[in-house]
């Protein structure tokens, strides 16, 4: 109320005062942490978006409504997919390797995704910006906190509301590319300079004046999006409810890209007496996401980039109805193979005429290796982190890796998606090369031996990629050269079918690969045998539990042992010596190549030091139960783990203290070594025939190097199996095995 003045008259007993009405806002209440405060009482930085602000933004994505609405909050779209991930940055980058994403809380529930929340269900959004968020949420709030409160119904009569919107999108500008006529002229001149005959006739040149293929037109289209939202709410003083459903469908501007989401969020609350309130707050969503294919470390997976390289002189389909093989770029390039167009050419961009030369074939083979190897280097290498997560030999120290260690990582984790994409990229690149080889699309002057070696290597890498996929993800898409052009519609295959495909690839590779290569990092015949032994042993256990594979695993391991090519290094610690990385006789297959950055993640033997803690790696350490499981005097313990430092046992297995090479240089990532083969043989032989003398001999070779006595020769079959599992734990710690062994 407004104040007023009234003169007081002497001798007048009654004074009439009329207060004037004033309209003012109630004190604003803001959600902070696990409760609420009045805004005037808050000392931290808090920004708020209310219902009115949200309704004015025509979007079905909650992350998009924050754009431009809150000062200091940076929202960035990562690519042009209909459901592209949005990067949210509140407090700036505070870590080079860690994530800067804020903690998101919906109605007190942590770890939700903004993609699972419909903007029409939101009552308010509070953004906690400063360090006060860490006082409530600890280190999880270090990058800021987004608090979302959804609508809860009210003391009103039942009401039904419906709203929808439709939108259209177009590519604003396309790149100016060569016309077919210009491209043909360029290739003619190129051939003249090289003294080679032209691949085009005069009729071809004239035809290209009038037409050809504009690959940008083929991959781009008009996008369309529709969103429908239905809400039922109401209640009384004691009972409130709000039930909402949402449907979103988006067709992307790139052919084949789309996003479809169904969402349901029921809320009920009831006051039971004066001291008890019951609440039911649920939400669920079903999402079908077909994104624009991207790859983390290069552009070769992008169909937009590929469209710039496809030759405009080639049609989408040949006269016989088959997909054409777009060629004409004067460098090697593996296409995105069927992930965007209905008529997506699954071929490869390679120079000149229609058959592969030896150089071109080797270039495509390099693409098979590079797709896999590119993710095994550098500080953020996902493979070893993901593959070893959950085993007691490795425990994550860095915050960004803890989800993997705690088995709570989801597909939203960037390391998971990078892992998935790079494995499939290697597979699709291998498929492209194998299709050229099996179609006899190789120049006649290429030696059969060279073709066989290329095929064997491509099959080995494809098998290795599928072996990682099936062990980590279970039922996955089995992409082959035959179905690759329909990548998106290929359903998940049974685990048994995937293993059959792996075994077939390795059997063929075994017959085509030589016993040795001059070039390091290439799989030879024994690498195929060793990997096949490991695959058979895995098939004998969970989940297939086909025990007939024990004998097959034993026999393949024995072939490697009998070859005489490999042997154990005399001293365990010498395995990780930089000076011996090229002469080591124990490594059967490893990735060799230039690496950048630092960290245990890639197992790079060139590293002299990388922020060690007590001469060990700072991002990973072992659980105490693992450290204390080593038998007394085991040389592998001192070579793999530091002494206790602040309650932690850091990893030092890959640290070469005497190495003076810097953090950038040549590195080695070992995937198969002879000790693993010996233990595979011992385990398989025991499972098939019991603890035989040959099984004892194999495992005791490993124990002898570790400075341990031979195993007791009176072990039962079960006890021998447990002993082998322990030997694998100690011998292969931090080498991407323990999780799968468990």
N, C-alpha and C positions, 0 to 999 in steps of 0.2 A: 504494500500500500504506500501511496505517497504521503509525505508529511504535510500538515496544514497548520495554520496559525488562527487562533480565535481569541479576540479581546475579551477580557473578563470584566464584567460590570459589577460595581459595588451593589450590595443588597440583592443580587440575583442568585437564587439558590440553584436553579437548574440551568445547565449550559448544554445546548445541543451542538454536537460535533458530527459532521458527516465526512467520513474518510473517502478520498477519491481512489478509484480502482486503478491499479497499475499491472501491466502484463510483463512478466519477467521469466526468464528460463530457469528451470531447476538446475542445481549444481551438477555439472556433467560428471558422470561416473565412467571410469575407464577400466577395462580389464587389464590387470597386471599380474603376471605369474599365475598363481593358483587362486587369486582372489580379485577384488576390485578396490580401486581407490578413487577419491575425488581428484579431478585433474589438477586443482590448485595445490594439492598436497604432493604431487609427483615432482621429484627432482631429476629423474632420468628423462632421456629423449624418447617420447612416445608419439607416433603419428596414428591417426584414426581415420578410417573410411566408414561412412554410415550407409544405410540402405539407399538413401536418395542418390548418393554419389555412385553407387554400384549400378543402379537401374538405368543410369544415363549412358552406360557403356554397352553398345550392342555387340556382345560377344558371348560365346558359350564356354570360354576358357577362363578360369579364375586367375591364372597367372597374367593374362593380358589386361585384366581390369586394373592391375596395379601400375601399368605403364603410364608415366606422366602424372600420377595421382599423389605420390608421396615424395617429398623433397629428400634428396640424398639416396634414394633407392634406384639402382640401375637394373633395368630389365632388358635382356638381349636375347633375340631369337637366334638359335644356332644354325638353322637352315630353313629351306622353304617347304618342308613337308607339312601336310595338314595338321599333324600333331607333333611338330618339332619341339624338342626340349627347349625350355626357356631358362636361361641363366639369370639368377637373382643375386645381386650383390648389394649388401646393406652397409657393411663396414669396411669396404675395400679389401684388397688381397692381403692376407696376413701369413700366407704360406706359399712357397714355390710349388711344392709337390702336393699339398693337401687341397681339399675341396673348400671353396668359399661359400657354399650354399648355406642359407640360414636354416634353423630348426623350425619346422612347421607343426603347429598344434591346432587340432580341430576339437572344440568342446572338451579340452583337457586331454585329448588323445594325441600322443606324439607319433612322429614318423609317418604321417599321412602324406599323400601326394596331392598337389593342387589339381592335378588332372582328375582326381576322384571326387571333386567338390563342384557342384553346380553353382554358378554365381547367383542364380535366382533363389538359392536356399540360404544365402549369407545375410545375417543381420548386421554384422560389423566386422571390421578387420583392424586389429591393432598391431603396429610394428614397433618392437622394442629395439632401439638402435644402438644404445651405448653399452658400456661394460657392466651396467647394473643387471643385464640379463644373465650374466654368468653367475651372479650371486644366487639366482633362483634355479637355473638349469645346469650350472656347472659348465664344463668345457663344451657341452653340446650347444650352448647358447653363445659361443665365442664369436660366431659370424652373424649374430642377430637372431631375433625370434619373430615369427609371424603368428599371431594368435587370431584364430577365426572362430567367431560365434555364429551358429546357425539359428534359423528361426525356430521358435518353440510353440507357436500357437498362442492363444490368449483367451481371456474371459469374454468370448464373443459367440454369436450364433454360428453354426457351421457355414462355411463359405467355400466355394470352389473357384479357383482362378486358373486361367489358361493364357499363356502368351507364347509367341513364336516370332521368329524372324528368318529372313532369307537374304542371302548375299551372293554376289557374283565376283569372280576375280579373273584377271587377265595378266599375261606377261606384258610388262610395260614396254620393253625394248629387247629385240633380239640382236645378236652379233652379226655384223656383216661378214659373210663368208664367201669363198670362191664359188663362182658358178660352175656347173659341170663342164662348160666349155673352157673356162679358165683353168680348171684342174687338169683337164685332158691336155691342154697346151703345155702346162707346166711339166707334166710327166713326159711328154714327147721330147721337150728340150732336155730334161734330165737324162733320158735314154740316149739322146744324141751325144751329150757330153761324155757319157760312159762308153760310147761306141756300141750300144746294144740296139737291136731292132725295136721298133715301136710296138706297143701292145694294142694300139688303136688304129682302125682303118679310117679312110676319109669319110665313109658313111657314118661311123661312130661320131666323128667330130661334128658333122652337120646335125646329127640327131641331138647331140648335147647342146646345140644352140637353142633348141626349143624346150628341152626338158631335163629331167634328172631327178634326184631325190634331195629335198631340203630336209635334213635330219632334224633340224630344230622344229620344223613344222610337224614332224612325225612324233616327237616326244612331248610337245606342248599342246595344251588344249585350254578351253575356258573352264575355270573352276566354279563350283557351286556348293553352297553350304546351306543347310536348314537345321533349325533348332526348335523343338517343341517342349514346353514345360507345363505340367499340370500339378496343382497343389490343392489339397483338402486340409483345412485347419479350423480350429474353433476350440471350445471348451467352456469351463466354468471356473469358479474360484478355486476349486479343488482338483479338477481334472483338465488337462490341456493336451492337445494333440496337433501334430503337423505331419502330413504324409505327402511327399512330393515324388514325382517321377519325371525323368528328363530323357529326351532322345536327341542325339546330335549325329548328323551325317554330313561329311565333308568330302567332296571330290577335289583332289589336288590339281594344280595346273600341269603337273607332269603325269603323263599317261601311266596308269597303273597305281598311282598313289592315292590313298583314301584313308578315311578315319571314320569309324562308327562307334558310338558309345551309348549304352543303355544304363540308366542310373535310377536307383530307388533309395529313398531315405525316409523311413518312418521314425517318428518321435512321439512318445507318450510319457506323461508324468501324472502322478496322483499323490495328493496329500492324504496320508493315513493318520488322522488325528492331528495334534498340534506339533508333534515332535518327530514325525517320520514322513519322509517324502521318497517315493519310488520313481525312478526315471528309466526309460528304455530309449536308447539313442543308437540307432543302427544306420548303416549305409553300406551299399554294395553297388558294384558297377561291373559291366561286361564290356570289354573293349576289343574291337577288331581293328588293328592298326597296320596299314600297308604304307610304310614310309618311303621317301626317296632314299635309295641306297647310298650310303656314304661310308667312307673308311677313314680311320682316325689319322693316319700318318701320310697319306698321299691322296691324290685326286683321281686315281684310276678307277675307283668304284663309282664315281658320279656319272649318271647318264647324261647330265647337262654338259659335263666336260667331254664325255665320249662323243656326243653329237657334233662337237667341233672337229673331231678327228676322222669320223666316218667319211669315206669318199662319196661325193655327190654323184659320181658316175655309176654307182651301183644301185639297183632297185631294192626294195624291201624283200621281194620274192622273185626268184628266177622263173623262167617260163614253165618249168616243170612243177611249180608250186612249192618248191623247197625254199627255205630261207637263204638269202644270198650271204656271202661272206664278205662284208665290206672291207676292202683293202685299198691302200693307196697312200696312207701316211708313211712317211719315210723314216720310221723308227718303230721299235717293237711296242706293242700295247695290247693288253688283254682287256676285252670289252666287258661291259657289265652283264652280258649274257642273260637275257631273258627276264630281267627284274623290273622292266618298265613297260615295254610295249607288248601288245598282243602279237605283233609281228616283230618282236625284238630279235635282231640278228644275233645268234649265239656265237658268231665267229670272232676272228681275231684280226686286228688291224696290223697288217704287215706290208712290206714294200712290194711294189711291182706286180709280177705275174702270179698265177693262181697256185703255184706249188711252192712249198717251203724249201729254202736253201738250208745248208747246215748251219750257217750263221744265224738265220732267222729261227730255226728250231732251237738252237742253244739259247737264243734270246728269250724265247717263250719259256724254256725250262728255268731260266734265271728268275722269271716272274713267279714261277711256282714256289721256289725257295724263298724269294724276297717277301712274298705275301705272309709267310709264316715267320720268317726270321725277324722281320721288322718289328714285331711286337715282343721280342725276347731281349731287347736291349734298352738300356736307360733306366732311370730311377723309378719310373712308373710302370715297369714291365708287369703286365697282369698275369701271365701264365704261372710262374712259380708261386706267386702270392695266392692265386685262386686254387691252384692244384694242391698246395700243401696246407691250405686252411683247414682247421679242424683236427689235425694231428697234434699230438702232444710234443712233437719235436720242435714245432714252430709256434710261437705265440706273438701276435702283433703288438708292437709298442706304439707305433704311430696311429693317431686317431683314425686316419682315413682307411686303415686296413682292418680295423677291429671287427667290422661286420662280417668279414670273411672268417676270421678266427672264431667268432661266436655263432657261425652258421646262420646268420640272419640277413645275409646279403640277398638282394632281389635284383630283378632285371633292370631296375632303375639305376643300379650302380654302373658308372661309366666303364669300370674295368671289366664287368661282365659282358656288356655289349661289345666292347673292343675285342675281347676274347672270342666271342661268337662270330663277329664279322670277319676277323682276320683268318680264323679257321676255315670259314666257308669261302673266303676269297681265295685261299690256297687251293681249296677243292675245285672251285670253278675255273681257276687258271689251269689246274691239272686236267680238268675235263676238256678244256679247249684244246690243249696240246694233244691229249690222247685221241680226241676226235680227228684231228688232222692226221695223226699217225695211223689209226685204224682205218681211216678212209683212203689210205695210201696217197695222201696229198703231200708227198715229199718228192723233191727233185730226184731224178734217177741217178745222178752222180753222187748222191749222199750214200756213204757206206752203210750196209745193213747193221754192222756192229755199232755204229754211232746212233742209228735209229733205235736199236734194242736198248742201248744204255740210257737214252733219253726216256724211253717208255718205262724202263725199270725204275728210274729215279722218280718220275712223275707218279707212278703207282705207289711207290714207297711213301712219298710225302702225303699223298691222298689218304693212304691207309693210316698213317700216323695222325693226321688231322681228325679222321673219323674215330680213331681210338681215343683221343682226348675227348671228343664230343660225346661219345656214347658212355664213357665212364663218368663224365661230369653231369651231363644233362639227361641221360637215359634215352628215351625214344625221341629221335630227332628226324629231320627231313633227310632222306637219302637222295641226294642230288647227283645225277649221272649225266653223261653227255647226251643221253636220249631225252631226258625230261628237263634239262636245265633251262630251256626256253620258257618253261611253265613253272618257274621257281615258286611263285606265290601260291599256286594251287596244289603243290605237292604236299601230301599229308605226311604225318609222322609215321615212321616205319617201326616195326617190331625190333626190339633189341637184338633178337636172334638173327634177323635179316641183315642188320647193320654189320654184325660180326662176320656173317658169311661173306659179305662184300669185302670186308677188311682182309679176311683170310685169302680170298681169291686174288686180290691185288698183290698181296705179299708172295703168294706162290708164283705168280707170273713174274714179279720183280726178281725173285730168287733165281729164276731161270735165265733172266736177261742181263742181270748185273754182273760185272766182272768181279774178280776176287780182290782187286785193289784199284784205287784211283791215284793218279799223281796229284790231282787237285784235292786239297783238304776240304772237309765238310760235305763230301759226297757219300751217299750210302752205297756200300758195296754188297756183295752177295752175303757176307756174314752178318752185316747189319740187318738184312732182311730176315735171315734165319733167327737172329737174336730177338728181333721184334716179334716174329711169328711165335717164338717160344713164349714170350711174355703174354701175347694175345691168347694163346692156347691155355696158359695157366689161369688167366683171368676168366676165360670161358668155363673152366672147370669149377670155378667158385661162384659166388653170388653175382648176378641174379640167375644166370642160366643153370648153374650147378650140373653141368654135363661132365661127369667124371671121366668119360672116355678121352677127354682132352688132356688128362694128366700124362698119358703115355706119349702123346704127340708133343707136348711141351718138353718132356724129358729128352726125346729123340732129337728135337731141333737144337736144344741147348748142347747136347752131346756133340753134334756136328760142329758147332763153334769151338767146343773144347778140343776136339780131335784135330782141328785144322792146324794147330800149332802157331797160329798167327798172333794170338793175344796171350798176355800173361799179366799177373799182378805186379804192380810196382813194389819194389822191396820195402819201401817205407810209406806208410799211409799218408803222411804229411806232404810227401813229394808229389802226390796227385795234383796239388794246387800250386805247384811251383811254376812261376812264369817262365823260367828258363827251360823247363822240361815239357812245356805244353805241346811241342811239335814232335818230340821223340817218345812221348808216352805210349807204351804198348798196351795200356789197359783200356783206352778210349776206343769204343767200337763205332759209335756215331756221335758227332757233336756238331753244333753250329759254330763256325768260325767267321768272324767278320768285324768290321769297324763298328765300334760302339761309342755312344756318347753318354755323358752324365755318370753317375756313380750309384752304387748300392748293391746289396746282396741279391736283389731281385733277379738279376740276370746271370749270376754266378760267373762274373767276368774275372778271369785269372790275371788280367793285366793290372788290376787295381792295387795300388800300394796302400792306400788308406782312404777311408770314407767315414769321417766323423765317428771314430770308434769310441766305445765305452769299455775301458779296461782292455784295449786291444781287440775289441770285437765290434760287430756291426750294431748300430744304434736303433735300427728300425725293427729288428726281430730278436727275440730271445726265446729260450726254451723253458718249458714248464719244469718245476722242481722235480716232479715225479719222474720225468724223463731223464734228467741229469743224474738222479740218484739210482736209476735202474742199471747204469753201467757197472759191469763187474770190476772189482779192484784190479788195477794194473792195465786196463784196456787203453791201448795207445790212441784209439779213436776218440776217446773223451777229451784228452788234452789237445788234440789236433782240431777238434770241432767246436768246443765250448770254452768260454772264459771262466775264470774263477768268479765266485759270486761278487756282484758289485751293486750295492744298494738294494739287495733282495732280488736281483735279476741276474740270469746267466745268459750273456750275450753270445751270439753266433760269431765264430771266427774261422769257420771251415774254409772259406774261399780267400782268406787274407794271406797274402804273401808278404810277410813283414820285411823281407830283404829286397823286395822289388822297388826300384826307384822310378818306374814308369808312371806317368801321370794318370789322371782319371779318364782321359779320353785316349782311345787307341784301339788296339786289336784285342778282342775278347773271345772267350770260349764258353759255350754252354753245353755241358755234357748231358746227353739223353740216354745213352746206353754204354755201360762199361762191363768189363769182364767179371768183376766181383758179382754183379747182378746176375750174370749168366750162371755162375757157379751155384748161387743160392737158388735160382730157378730150377736148376737140375736137381739139387738136393731135395727141394720141396716136392717136385713132381715125382721123383723116384720113390720117395717115402710114401706119398699118397697112393702110388700105383703098386709098389712091391714091399713097402715097409722100409725101416731104416737099414738099408743094405750097406755093405762096405764101401761101395762107390758113392753112396749118398754121404756117408761119414767123411770120405776122402775129400769131397768137394767143399763141404762146409768147413772142414778143419784147415784147408788152405787159407780161407779167409780169416779164421781165428788165429792161425799162426802169425800172420802179418800183424794182427792186432796185439801180439805179445800175450796171447791167451793159450791155455792148455787145450788139448783136444777134448771134444765132448765125450762124456761117458758112453761106452759102447753097449750099455745095458738099458738105454732109453726105450720106452714103448713108442709105438707109432704116434700116439697123441702127443707125448712129451717131446718127441723129436720135432714134430710140426711146430710146437710152441717155441722150441729152441731156434728154429729157422726164422720164425716171425721176429724173435728178439734180435737175431743177427742182422736181419734186414733193417730193423729199427736203428741199430747202432751204426751199421756200415753205410747205409744210404740216407742218413739224416739230412734234411734240408735239400734233398735231391728229387723232390716231387714224387715220392713213392709212398710215404707213410699213410696218407689219407686213403689211398686206394687199397693198401694192404689191410687196413682196418675194415 
